[in-house]
Amino acid sequence: MPGLLDGKLALVLGIANKWSLAYAIAQAFSREGARLILTYLGEHQKEGIESLAEGLAVERILPCDVTKEEELAGLSAGLGGKALDTVVHSLAFANREDLAKPFVETSRSGFLLAQEVSAYSLVAVARATAPHMHGGSITTLTYLGSTRVVPNYNVMGVAKASLEASVRYLANDLGSSKIRVNAISAGPVKTASARGIKDFSGVLDTVSKRAPLRRNTDPAEVADAAVFLASSLGRGVTGNVLFVDSGLQIMGM
């Protein structure tokens, strides 16, 4: 049976290690026949990304620090005229101290940093890659803390709210170019960034008891949802947030 992404070229930003949701997505894309372009943040990360790329259908690996305009321009140039079919944006960051203290105590610099890396970067990446796309899909990753208060998520929740608003505005802007823009709201998963959230193990325990499916989210489920959005099966879906969280978002108290 042919893969759902046969013949497609996908750019995946945000792989940090083998526990990253972006890595799970890259694996699923490769399984479904897509060719991949991956990015890394700084020379210190390059070797690790090259190691993770082994066994995947990776065509090239490019540097990209989304806080630097010259690297975003380099990303666009590094595509070398190739036509992209899908982009996965899995980038977020907040200072650990801004996650550990009450939101009202968030520093100005910490607030702006979280917004720049976690939300504005989607806009910047879309601007850099859209000229290389003739239709296709851009997918980002968000979390329930964008619309509900999650203890210790703090400034990141506000950044994710901004990210989701950006998804809607980008979907409108890029729709005329037949580019779809969506977000996947994944349940809490043990990633490197999640470990920066105070009492994250408690969050996982609560979800496993309260979510309708009575379990936590499997990264492979998030990856399969990304495959759906990138494939022709998702051709009518844009400007949406797709929840892959064992149903937690429907629960009240």
C-alpha positions, 0 to 999 in steps of 0.5 A: 500500500502506498504511503500517505505522503509518498513523493512529498517533501517535509521540513521539520523544525524543532527536533531536540532529541529522541523524545521530541514530538518533532522526532516522532513526527519525522519518523511517521512522515518517513514511514509514510514515504515523505522525504525530510529536511531537518533543522538544528539549533547551533553547532552543539546540536548538529551532531545529535540531529545527524545521529537522529536522522539515521534511518530516516529519509533525510535529504538535508539538515540545515541550521536555523535559529528562529530568533535570527533573521539571517538564519531564517533567510539562510533556511529559505536559501538552503531549500535550493528551489525545492518545492516544499509540501509540508512544514512542521513547526515544533518550537517553544521556549520560556525561561525556567524561572518564568515557569517556576514563579507566579505568572504575575511575576513574569519578567518583561524580557521573559515574556517577550522571549517566550512570545518570540520563540514560541509564537512569532517564530511560526509567522517567521517560518511561514514567511520564509517557507511559503514562497517554496510551497505550491499548496500544502500544509503548515502544522504547529504544536500547542497545548491546553494551557493556551485556553485554560489555566494549567498550574506552572505553565504560566507564560508559556500558556500565554505564548501558546494562546498567541500561537493559536491566534497566529494559526488562524490569521496565517490560515486566512493569509495563506489560504489563497495560495492553497496552504493550510495552517493548523495546530495539534494540541497534544496532551502532556508528553515527557519531552525535554521542554516539559521537564522544565515545568514544575511538578510535571510528573503530577500533571501526567498522573492527573491526566491519566486519571481524569482524561476520558481514555484514562491514559496519557498521550502517546507521541505516535498518536500526535505524529499520526495526526500530523500525517493526516494534516499533511496528507490529502486526507486533511485537504479541507482542514485549515485554521483549526486546533486538533486535540490529541490528548486522550479527550482531556480538553472536554473535561470540567472540574 
